[in-house]
Amino acid sequence: MIRRLKHIAYFVIFCLPVQVHAQEILNTDKLSEQNFLSLVMENHPLIQQAQNLREMGDFAVMAAKGNFDPQLFSKNKQKYYDQKNYYQYSESGISLPTRTGITIQGGYDWTEGQFLSRESTLPNAGLWYAGVSVPVLQGLFIDDRRAALQKAFVDRRAFENEAQLMLIDILLEGSHYYWQFAKFQYQKVVIEEAIELAEDNFQNYKTSYEQGDKPAVDTLEASIQLQNLSIQNQQLEVDLANAKLNLFTFLWGQEQPLQESELQATAINNISQNKIDSLRASLPIFIQEHPAIRDKELKIQSLQIDNRLKREKLKPKLDLEYNLLQDPAGNINEIRGLDNYNWGLSFSMPLLLRQPRGELRMNEIKLENTNFELQQKRLTIRNKARQYENTFENISAQLETYRNIVLQYESLLQAELRKFEIGESSIFLINYRQMSLVNARMKYIDLQAKYRLYYRQWLHSLGAKPELWVNP
């Protein structure tokens, strides 16, 4: 009777929330989900890849700014024939493109030779020049350089956005493996306790059979129960070992994966109602800031820049160049306004404009389609988030119901044990009640793991920032 009361006590404990019993059976070295995700955020290689994406965005801007770097140039051409220096032309200088479309330039021209053309003849010391090149029509408001720089700033935000998408994908996958490990760990505890009870029953019936108090069939029934539970335990050992391997694929040190060690998950706690209410109330904000939404918005911004550039290319090209001239041998104070200069004007325009018109229309269609995709993405994200919210609420309700079911199965087992004491029950019914309770406990643990995982999937559907994942 004392042994049976001990068994009843085991099942009474199992009727309490899982986290209470777990704290008694786990050692002090526990790994919480928040600590696990923090470790993932710190050292996982995919996290480093996400960081590299951010750096790529910075380098994309740097590369685009390079289009505005000052450029040195030098041109030299000479003809020497039959011991005569026909001509020698030399031009060196620097040009500085600006973000206004104007190019500032300066340099030095020098020529000599016996057969120079009159327009190429310069003073013996050559000429200094300084001036500007201005696009008057096409390129006045935007050109390839400025469009590339504007798109680079958009690309940098796109890289950051892609990095955030990668982070929350990693966090969701890590959470899945964590709660899978926790589920198998707690289920194994249930089976081990059930095995202990079944083994005691088997030994008791075996002794009673040897003493002639019980029939052999009761011993066989107790043996089958023990074997079935042992098989379940063996399968859980494999599942737990595999779940642990999956978990350690996410646990990295500074440069290499952590060595496998004993690992225990913490209690499967409930999520505070305040946090749930906050997520529910912030749905419009999450949708507005969702990385998938931002990705479409950034694509639209990039296409809008392309649109401006392609519209600009419908204009004729009209470029004006003006340079002040100065003889190096003269006094710089003698520069007299615009008296010494050269200037030029170039004009070009395709007659049919088929290429720029076709490219512009194609880009407008891309922009229109991307706007449609943005509208659809908003609706998809909103509905997906509500689906996970509904599933989460359903799991929450099931948890409370199943907790009551576990308590009811415990009451049935206790009643069956009392009936057995007065000879109104059998080992078959006791085993049946025990397995019903074990299955209920296993299901309850499975629901608790799903409860936490669906919360994470809800966060993922909202595109929640990593800070909300690692903060308890």
Secondary structure, DSSP 8 states (H G I E B T S, - for coil): -HHHHHHHHHHHHHTS-HHHHHHHHS-S--B-HHHHHHHHHHH-HHHHHHHHHHHHHHHHHHHHHGGGS-EEEEEEEEEEETTEEEEEEEEEEEEEE-TTS-EEEEEEEEEE-TT--GGG---TT-EEEEEEEEESSTTSS--HHHHHHHHHHHHHHHHHHHHHHHHHHHHHHHHHHHHHHHHHHHHHHHHHHHHHHHHHHHHHHHHHHHTTSS-HHHHHHHHHHHHHHHHHHHHHHHHHHHHHHHHHTS-B-SSSB-------B-------HHHHHHHHHTHHHHHHH-HHHHHHHHHHHHHHHHHHHHHHTTS-EEEEEEEEEE-TTS-GGG--TTSSEEEEEEEE--SS-HHHHHHHHHHHHHHHHHHHHHHHHHHHHHHHHHHHHHHHHHHHHHHHHHHHHHHHHHHHHHHHHHHHHTTS--HHHHHHHHHHHHHHHHHHHHHHHHHHHHHHHHHHHHT--HHHHH--
